[in-house]
Amino acid sequence: MCDPLRREILTILFLEKDENDFERITNELSSSSQTFDLKRARSHKELVEALQKNSLDLIICDDNIDGLSCDEALRITRKVDHLIPFIVLSNDTGEAAAVDAMRSGANDYVLKSNLRRLLPAIEREIKAARFKVKQRRDRKLLVLSELRYQFLAESIQNIFFAIDFNMSFTYWNDAAHQEFGQENVIRKHLYHVFPEWKNGRMVNLIQKSIANHEVLPISFARGVRKKDFFEGDIYPSTQGVSILVRKVTEQRNNQDKLVSLNQELETLLYRISHDLKGPVASVTGLLNVASKDPEFEKRDLIDKMYGSIHRLNDTLVELLNVTNIKLGELNIEGIAVRSTIEDIMESFEFAEGFNEIDSELVMDDDLKLVSDLSLVKSIWQNLIENAIRYRKKSKRNKIKIIAIRSKGGVLFKISDTGQGIPSNLRSKVFEMFFRGNTESDGSGLGLYIVKNALDKLNGSIQIDRHYTRGTMFKVFMPNLKESVMLVEG
């Protein structure tokens, strides 16, 4: 292999006054296949000018120059460039002189009586110097690269981390620390932070990105009860992979809500065409009969028309309630819980089946809630109406409502001894227009209204699956503004 140094022109400066010595050195170098650009300085001034004007590869200094010692020439040289090779040329064969020169910072010491060592020494020292220059440049570039990488990584607002080929963390930015609550993860294994990734899917993606040197999309969820969703990309690198992700929980939830709203809209359109057209068709038919059959019992005809109109009106009112819940603004105020529920119970006094119901309220008289009164009333009206509507007919039924102060709000339990909800239907009872049985004459909107009202209040509702005497709902209503002055009971 050809030495790349020999393809270059090497610029060498001689600090030499003696013409004969300069000629001997020139002849020695000319015997080499290496090309040299030889320059000469005879004084302090000429040395400084040569260092300033030329890009020198090496300096050779005669230790016998009047007015300019090698020590002084070396000091001048090192001020300009402390890596340029400096060889001392001398007649002194003593070991002490060579040692002193090397201690002063010279790279080599060559005797004039043995100039055959000069050319190998020149080539060796120039290579060594260039290697040192390259090392310094590489180290500087590495430091700059690391600083630039760190700056870019920390300036990224999204979650950013890097792992090596052994699946250990090599970088973890502040956003990752804030989101995942992990610190001091450098050099720890991937599973230390993401134990759920042991199932293999994520690791397989990372390994595929490394193997194919390919940018791949990544998505994952974290959390048990409340899940957060993340999306991003895996970027292969020479050290492993870098992973850049962003939290998309809100967008994901909004997407789910949009899909749900579209489904509800489709259901609404279908039910409007079915439930509202039915009563209208009945009224139209009855009127048609009345107009053609004078012998038809008029009282019975009118009662049937009223029934159809009543069902139509009920459905329209409940649809309007749904619209008001979804689009209306909250009106926060203090609510006396017991008196509010008692008023609602009294409003059903003349409802069908209420005379078959015994009721019990278990709560403190001074229990208060900060919420929207109209939504709270809507929730209780629908829950109590459902308990009455789906009672066990011709038997004594009981509705029991328990209210307990809870952190941030009030926890309610409303139970009845009615027909109950089959386990296979419980997941559907909060859907729009859902009816539990074909005999129901309700609109199918009651529990849907309850669920939407509670969502609006940041509350919750669930069916107690362990209760077997009928149906029990657990309802949580939060206090929306602690600063609101609560009304007295």
NUDREN-56874 format. One record per residue (C-alpha): z, y, x. Coordinates in steps of 0.25 Angstrom, whole numbers, padded with zeros to 4 digits, always signed. Example, Ala and Ser with C-alpha at 12.3 -4.5 7.8 and 13.67 -1.06 7.14 Angstrom:
+0031-0018+0049/+0029-0004+0055/
This chain:
+0000+0000+0000/-0004+0014+0005/+0008+0023+0008/+0006+0035-0001/+0012+0044+0010/+0000+0042+0019/-0009+0047+0008/-0002+0061+0009/-0002+0072+0019/+0012+0074+0024/+0016+0088+0028/+0025+0088+0041/+0031+0100+0047/+0034+0099+0063/+0045+0108+0069/+0039+0107+0083/+0036+0117+0094/+0032+0108+0105/+0017+0107+0104/+0017+0093+0111/+0027+0087+0102/+0019+0092+0090/+0006+0086+0095/+0013+0073+0098/+0019+0072+0084/+0005+0076+0078/-0002+0065+0085/+0009+0055+0081/+0007+0058+0066/-0008+0059+0067/-0008+0044+0071/-0003+0041+0057/-0012+0039+0045/-0003+0049+0037/-0009+0063+0036/+0000+0074+0040/+0000+0089+0038/+0008+0094+0050/+0014+0107+0051/+0022+0114+0062/+0034+0124+0063/+0040+0129+0075/+0051+0138+0070/+0061+0141+0059/+0052+0150+0052/+0040+0141+0052/+0049+0129+0047/+0053+0138+0035/+0039+0142+0032/+0034+0127+0033/+0045+0123+0023/+0041+0134+0013/+0026+0132+0014/+0024+0117+0015/+0028+0105+0008/+0033+0097+0020/+0034+0082+0020/+0042+0081+0033/+0047+0090+0045/+0048+0085+0059/+0057+0094+0068/+0057+0094+0083/+0072+0095+0088/+0067+0104+0100/+0062+0117+0093/+0067+0130+0099/+0074+0138+0089/+0073+0128+0077/+0082+0116+0078/+0080+0103+0069/+0093+0106+0063/+0089+0120+0059/+0075+0115+0054/+0082+0104+0046/+0091+0114+0039/+0079+0123+0036/+0071+0111+0030/+0083+0106+0022/+0085+0119+0015/+0070+0118+0010/+0069+0103+0008/+0081+0094+0010/+0072+0081+0008/+0060+0084+0018/+0060+0074+0029/+0065+0080+0043/+0062+0073+0056/+0068+0077+0069/+0059+0075+0081/+0066+0075+0095/+0066+0071+0109/+0081+0068+0109/+0083+0053+0109/+0098+0054+0107/+0104+0047+0095/+0113+0059+0092/+0101+0069+0090/+0095+0060+0080/+0108+0058+0072/+0111+0073+0072/+0097+0076+0067/+0098+0065+0056/+0112+0071+0052/+0106+0085+0051/+0097+0079+0040/+0084+0075+0048/+0077+0063+0042/+0073+0056+0055/+0074+0059+0070/+0061+0055+0079/+0060+0055+0094/+0048+0062+0100/+0047+0050+0109/+0045+0041+0097/+0036+0048+0088/+0031+0035+0083/+0043+0036+0073/+0039+0049+0068/+0028+0045+0058/+0036+0033+0052/+0048+0043+0051/+0039+0054+0044/+0034+0044+0034/+0047+0038+0031/+0054+0051+0029/+0043+0057+0020/+0044+0045+0011/+0059+0045+0011/+0059+0060+0007/+0049+0059-0004/+0057+0047-0009/+0069+0056-0010/+0061+0067-0016/+0056+0058-0027/+0070+0052-0029/+0075+0067-0031/+0063+0070-0040/+0065+0057-0048/+0080+0060-0050/+0078+0074-0054/+0067+0069-0064/+0077+0059-0069/+0088+0069-0071/+0079+0078-0078/+0074+0067-0087/+0088+0063-0091/+0092+0077-0093/+0079+0080-0102/+0081+0066-0109/+0096+0070-0112/+0092+0084-0116/+0081+0079-0126/+0090+0068-0131/+0102+0077-0134/+0092+0087-0140/+0087+0077-0150/+0094+0079-0163/+0092+0064-0168/+0099+0052-0163/+0094+0048-0149/+0098+0037-0140/+0092+0028-0129/+0095+0013-0125/+0090+0005-0113/+0084-0008-0112/+0098-0015-0113/+0100-0008-0127/+0111+0001-0121/+0112+0016-0124/+0107+0026-0113/+0107+0038-0122/+0114+0043-0134/+0112+0057-0139/+0122+0066-0147/+0115+0063-0160/+0117+0048-0159/+0132+0050-0155/+0134+0059-0167/+0127+0050-0177/+0132+0036-0172/+0145+0041-0167/+0144+0033-0154/+0147+0039-0140/+0147+0033-0126/+0136+0023-0130/+0128+0024-0117/+0126+0011-0110/+0131+0004-0123/+0123-0006-0130/+0115-0002-0142/+0123-0011-0151/+0136-0003-0148/+0130+0008-0157/+0121+0000-0166/+0128-0013-0168/+0119-0015-0181/+0107-0016-0172/+0111-0030-0167/+0102-0035-0178/+0090-0033-0169/+0081-0024-0176/+0084-0011-0169/+0085-0018-0155/+0071-0025-0158/+0065-0011-0161/+0071-0006-0148/+0066-0018-0140/+0052-0016-0146/+0051-0002-0143/+0055-0005-0128/+0045-0017-0127/+0033-0010-0133/+0037+0004-0128/+0035+0009-0142/+0042+0020-0151/+0048+0013-0163/+0054+0018-0176/+0068+0015-0178/+0077+0015-0191/+0091+0010-0193/+0103+0013-0202/+0118+0014-0198/+0131+0013-0207/+0136+0003-0217/+0140+0011-0229/+0133+0023-0227/+0120+0021-0219/+0113+0031-0210/+0098+0029-0207/+0091+0032-0194/+0076+0033-0190/+0069+0036-0177/+0062+0029-0165/+0064+0021-0153/+0057+0026-0140/+0055+0017-0128/+0059+0022-0114/+0059+0017-0100/+0074+0015-0102/+0074+0009-0116/+0073+0016-0129/+0077+0029-0135/+0080+0030-0150/+0079+0042-0158/+0083+0042-0172/+0087+0051-0184/+0096+0050-0195/+0088+0048-0208/+0099+0044-0218/+0097+0057-0227/+0082+0055-0227/+0084+0040-0230/+0094+0043-0242/+0084+0054-0247/+0073+0044-0247/+0081+0034-0254/+0085+0045-0264/+0071+0048-0266/+0067+0034-0269/+0078+0033-0278/+0075+0045-0286/+0060+0041-0287/+0065+0027-0293/+0074+0035-0302/+0062+0044-0306/+0054+0032-0309/+0065+0025-0317/+0067+0038-0325/+0053+0039-0329/+0052+0025-0333/+0065+0026-0341/+0061+0039-0347/+0048+0033-0352/+0056+0021-0357/+0070+0026-0362/+0065+0040-0368/+0052+0035-0374/+0060+0024-0381/+0069+0033-0390/+0057+0042-0393/+0049+0031-0397/+0060+0026-0406/+0062+0039-0413/+0047+0041-0414/+0046+0027-0421/+0058+0029-0430/+0052+0043-0435/+0039+0035-0437/+0046+0025-0446/+0053+0036-0453/+0040+0043-0456/+0033+0031-0462/+0045+0023-0469/+0052+0031-0480/+0061+0019-0483/+0067+0018-0468/+0081+0021-0468/+0082+0035-0463/+0096+0035-0458/+0094+0023-0449/+0081+0030-0444/+0088+0042-0440/+0099+0035-0433/+0089+0027-0424/+0082+0040-0421/+0095+0046-0416/+0098+0034-0408/+0085+0035-0401/+0086+0050-0399/+0101+0048-0394/+0097+0038-0383/+0085+0047-0379/+0095+0059-0378/+0105+0051-0370/+0094+0047-0360/+0089+0061-0358/+0103+0067-0356/+0106+0057-0345/+0093+0059-0338/+0097+0074-0339/+0110+0070-0333/+0103+0063-0321/+0095+0075-0319/+0107+0085-0319/+0114+0076-0309/+0103+0075-0299/+0099+0089-0299/+0111+0097-0304/+0121+0104-0294/+0135+0100-0293/+0146+0109-0300/+0159+0106-0292/+0172+0108-0299/+0186+0101-0300/+0187+0090-0310/+0199+0084-0317/+0196+0069-0317/+0204+0064-0328/+0202+0074-0338/+0187+0074-0335/+0186+0058-0337/+0195+0059-0350/+0185+0070-0356/+0174+0060-0353/+0181+0048-0360/+0184+0057-0372/+0169+0061-0373/+0166+0046-0376/+0176+0045-0388/+0166+0043-0398/+0156+0035-0390/+0152+0021-0394/+0162+0011-0389/+0172+0021-0384/+0182+0016-0394/+0181+0002-0387/+0186+0009-0373/+0200+0011-0367/+0200+0020-0356/+0210+0023-0344/+0210+0034-0334/+0218+0031-0321/+0218+0044-0313/+0227+0056-0310/+0227+0067-0320/+0225+0077-0309/+0214+0070-0302/+0203+0080-0298/+0188+0079-0293/+0179+0090-0288/+0165+0087-0293/+0154+0090-0303/+0161+0089-0317/+0147+0086-0324/+0144+0075-0315/+0158+0069-0315/+0157+0069-0330/+0143+0063-0330/+0149+0051-0321/+0161+0048-0330/+0153+0050-0343/+0143+0039-0339/+0153+0030-0333/+0162+0030-0345/+0150+0029-0355/+0145+0017-0347/+0159+0010-0348/+0159+0013-0364/+0144+0009-0366/+0145-0004-0358/+0159-0008-0364/+0162-0022-0370/+0159-0019-0384/+0169-0023-0395/+0180-0024-0384/+0190-0015-0378/+0185-0009-0365/+0192+0000-0355/+0187+0011-0346/+0196+0014-0334/+0194+0025-0324/+0202+0027-0312/+0202+0039-0303/+0207+0039-0289/+0208+0051-0279/+0199+0047-0267/+0196+0053-0254/+0186+0065-0257/+0186+0062-0272/+0190+0053-0283/+0187+0038-0285/+0185+0033-0299/+0185+0019-0305/+0179+0017-0319/+0180+0003-0325/+0177-0003-0338/+0179-0016-0345/+0165-0016-0351/+0152-0025-0349/+0152-0023-0334/+0139-0022-0325/+0133-0035-0320/+0134-0036-0305/+0118-0037-0304/+0117-0024-0311/+0127-0016-0303/+0117-0011-0293/+0108-0005-0303/+0118+0002-0313/+0116+0016-0306/+0101+0016-0308/+0094+0025-0317/+0092+0019-0331/+0099+0006-0328/+0105-0002-0339/+0113-0014-0337/+0109-0021-0350/+0098-0020-0360/+0108-0017-0371/+0112-0004-0365/+0108+0008-0373/+0111+0018-0362/+0102+0026-0353/+0104+0019-0340/+0108+0032-0334/+0123+0032-0334/+0127+0026-0321/+0114+0032-0315/+0120+0046-0319/+0134+0042-0313/+0128+0038-0300/+0119+0050-0298/+0131+0059-0302/+0140+0053-0292/+0129+0054-0281/+0128+0069-0284/+0143+0070-0282/+0143+0061-0269/+0151+0051-0277/+0149+0036-0279/+0150+0025-0289/+0150+0010-0288/+0153-0002-0297/+0166-0010-0293/+0160-0025-0292/+0174-0031-0292/+0177-0025-0306/+0174-0036-0317/+0180-0031-0330/+0168-0022-0333/+0163-0011-0324/+0170-0002-0313/+0164+0010-0306/+0170+0016-0294/+0166+0031-0293/+0169+0041-0282/+0168+0056-0285/+0170+0065-0273/+0177+0079-0273/+0165+0087-0270/+0172+0100-0266/+0187+0099-0262/+0188+0115-0263/+0185+0115-0278/+0198+0118-0286/+0201+0106-0295/+0204+0109-0309/+0217+0105-0315/+0218+0093-0324/
